[in-house]
Every structure is written in structure tokens, then in C-alpha cells.
Amino acid sequence: MAIRKRAVAPSDTKASGKDISAEAVKGADAAKTTTKKTAEKTTAAKKTTAAKKTTAAKKTTAKKAVEKKETFIVQFRGREVSKETIEQRFKDDWTKNVGRKLTEIKSVAFYVKPEDSAVYYVVNGNEDDRGSFPI
């Protein structure tokens, strides 16, 4: 039966009282250093890969958000009125006819009544800040 020799770490040599050659200790230290460097490279590679995936995901999400386009049109009595037209007429009415500033507006609710050919609005949820304009 053959006996295998195993490398003993430097801390083990003092406890057992045996002499170990310097080459065996250097070999064990070299193996530890190589293992640590390999682990550090692997960790760095994982971080880089994760960062690339996150960046790619953000770019994809940003592209999807830009592609969304909404159209809002009210049709009645052979006429069409878009959302942009209603908003522009509201701004004109608010500044010219009511005499108020656009910076005062925090929210606005529009009520389109085709049978009256008018748009009614309430600004900032205040019943005193309401009005209408024809469409």
C-alpha cells in the first residue's frame, strides 16, 4: 500500500512540529494566489455582464415609451375637433377672455357637449374657475 504525501499549510507546520520544505509552502501559496485572482476575474466579469444587461434593458424600455402615440378626435355634425385644438382654444379663452395666466393652472377638466357645439371646462377643481367656448 502506498502512502500519499499531502501539502501542509504553514500554520500546520508549527502545530505539528514537522519540518516542511520551502518548496511545498511556496506551491501552496501560489495555488491560493491563483485561485484568488481567478475568483476576482470571475466576479469582475459577472459585474460587467450585469451592467451590460441593465443598460440594454433600459434602452429597450426607452424605445418602447417613445413609440406610443395617442390621437383624440371628437366627430359631430360632419365636423372634427382634435384634442390639441380644444387645448389651444382653452388657452386662448383663459388668457384673453378671462384674463388669467397659464401658470395658475394646475389641473383642468374638459366637458365636450357636441349638441351645444361647446366645450365646458373647470380649472383646478374650483367651480368659480369655470368657463366655456364654442367649437
VMD Tcl script that draws the C-alpha trace (Angstrom):
set ca {
  {0.00 0.00 0.00}
  {1.36 3.44 -1.00}
  {1.25 6.44 1.30}
  {0.31 9.75 -0.20}
  {2.05 12.89 0.86}
  {-0.08 15.98 1.23}
  {0.93 19.61 1.33}
  {0.63 21.13 4.75}
  {-0.18 24.83 5.17}
  {2.39 26.96 7.03}
  {0.14 27.25 10.08}
  {0.01 23.44 10.35}
  {3.82 23.12 10.49}
  {4.13 24.93 13.79}
  {1.35 22.96 15.42}
  {2.65 19.52 14.37}
  {6.33 20.31 14.85}
  {7.29 18.76 11.50}
  {9.67 20.38 9.05}
  {8.19 21.05 5.62}
  {10.25 22.04 2.65}
  {10.05 25.66 1.48}
  {9.00 24.47 -1.97}
  {5.84 22.84 -0.64}
  {4.85 26.04 1.19}
  {5.55 28.19 -1.89}
  {3.44 25.84 -4.03}
  {0.51 26.09 -1.63}
  {0.79 29.91 -1.52}
  {0.98 30.09 -5.31}
  {-2.15 27.95 -5.62}
  {-4.05 30.23 -3.21}
  {-2.95 33.35 -5.10}
  {-4.01 31.87 -8.43}
  {-7.40 30.89 -7.00}
  {-7.97 34.40 -5.60}
  {-7.07 36.05 -8.92}
  {-9.38 33.72 -10.82}
  {-12.22 34.47 -8.38}
  {-11.64 38.25 -8.75}
  {-11.69 37.99 -12.55}
  {-14.90 35.96 -12.46}
  {-16.57 38.50 -10.15}
  {-15.49 41.39 -12.37}
  {-16.79 39.60 -15.46}
  {-20.16 38.97 -13.78}
  {-20.48 42.66 -12.80}
  {-19.64 43.78 -16.32}
  {-22.18 41.38 -17.83}
  {-24.86 42.51 -15.38}
  {-24.16 46.17 -16.18}
  {-24.43 45.50 -19.93}
  {-27.74 43.68 -19.48}
  {-29.15 46.54 -17.37}
  {-28.09 49.13 -19.94}
  {-29.63 47.10 -22.76}
  {-32.87 46.74 -20.82}
  {-33.05 50.50 -20.19}
  {-32.51 51.25 -23.90}
  {-35.28 48.83 -24.89}
  {-37.69 50.33 -22.36}
  {-36.92 53.86 -23.53}
  {-37.60 52.93 -27.15}
  {-40.96 51.43 -26.26}
  {-42.03 54.56 -24.38}
  {-41.24 56.81 -27.34}
  {-43.23 54.71 -29.82}
  {-46.58 55.36 -28.08}
  {-48.74 57.92 -29.93}
  {-52.29 58.85 -28.97}
  {-54.93 60.53 -31.11}
  {-58.12 62.03 -29.67}
  {-60.74 63.38 -32.07}
  {-64.38 64.31 -31.46}
  {-66.64 63.95 -34.51}
  {-70.09 65.51 -34.67}
  {-72.40 67.08 -37.27}
  {-69.87 66.46 -40.01}
  {-67.07 68.23 -38.09}
  {-63.91 67.03 -36.38}
  {-62.16 68.62 -33.41}
  {-58.85 67.30 -32.07}
  {-57.58 67.36 -28.52}
  {-54.87 69.85 -29.49}
  {-57.47 72.25 -30.94}
  {-59.54 72.08 -27.74}
  {-56.45 72.73 -25.59}
  {-55.37 75.71 -27.74}
  {-58.86 77.28 -27.70}
  {-58.96 76.81 -23.91}
  {-55.60 78.60 -23.52}
  {-56.79 81.46 -25.72}
  {-60.06 81.77 -23.77}
  {-58.29 81.56 -20.38}
  {-55.74 84.26 -21.18}
  {-57.73 86.65 -23.42}
  {-61.36 86.40 -22.28}
  {-60.89 85.51 -18.60}
  {-57.65 87.48 -18.21}
  {-55.77 84.88 -16.19}
  {-52.26 83.42 -16.58}
  {-51.45 79.90 -17.76}
  {-49.11 79.45 -14.77}
  {-52.15 79.45 -12.45}
  {-53.39 76.19 -13.97}
  {-52.61 73.02 -12.01}
  {-55.37 70.88 -13.50}
  {-58.16 71.31 -15.99}
  {-61.20 69.16 -16.81}
  {-62.86 69.43 -20.23}
  {-66.51 68.54 -20.92}
  {-67.30 68.33 -24.63}
  {-71.00 68.74 -25.50}
  {-71.48 68.24 -29.22}
  {-75.22 69.02 -29.03}
  {-74.34 72.52 -27.72}
  {-71.27 72.82 -30.01}
  {-69.33 73.85 -26.91}
  {-66.58 72.76 -24.56}
  {-67.00 73.46 -20.85}
  {-64.02 73.48 -18.50}
  {-63.20 73.60 -14.79}
  {-59.74 74.76 -13.71}
  {-58.04 73.43 -10.55}
  {-61.29 71.74 -9.44}
  {-62.70 75.15 -8.43}
  {-66.28 75.82 -9.55}
  {-65.52 79.55 -9.62}
  {-62.84 78.96 -12.28}
  {-65.05 77.54 -14.97}
  {-65.96 78.61 -18.43}
  {-66.82 77.53 -21.94}
  {-66.01 78.21 -25.56}
  {-67.58 77.21 -28.88}
  {-66.15 74.54 -31.11}
}
mol new
graphics top color blue
foreach p $ca { graphics top sphere $p radius 0.5 }
foreach p [lrange $ca 0 end-1] q [lrange $ca 1 end] { graphics top cylinder $p $q radius 0.2 }
display resetview
